[in-house]
C-alpha cells in the first residue's frame, strides 16, 4: 500500500493541436483529460498512462512531479 501512495505523478500539458493527426491520437488526448491547448492534467505514472503519453508525445510536454 505504501508504494501506491509514493507513486510519482506526471504533469501533461497539451502544446500542439491534435487536428490533422489520426483520430485515435485526438481521442487519446481527450482520454487523458486534456481539453484545450496549453491545458494541463496531473496523472499517475502508470504503464497505461505512459503508453498513452508515448502515443501523443509529439503533442504534449511531460514533467515528473514528486509526491
CORJO-V875431 format. One record per backbone hydrogen bond with DSSP energy under -1.0 kcal/mol. CO is the residue of the C=O (numbers start at 1). NH is the residue of the N-H. If there is no record, write none. Layout:
# CORJO-V875431
{{CO/NH} {CO/NH}}
This chain:
# CORJO-V875431
{{1/5} {2/6} {8/45} {9/65} {10/43} {11/63} {12/41} {13/61} {14/38} {18/21} {22/26} {23/27} {24/28} {25/29} {26/30} {27/31} {28/32} {29/34} {30/33} {36/39} {39/14} {41/12} {43/10} {44/46} {46/50} {47/51} {48/52} {49/53} {50/54} {51/55} {52/56} {56/59} {59/15} {59/16} {61/13} {63/11} {65/9}}
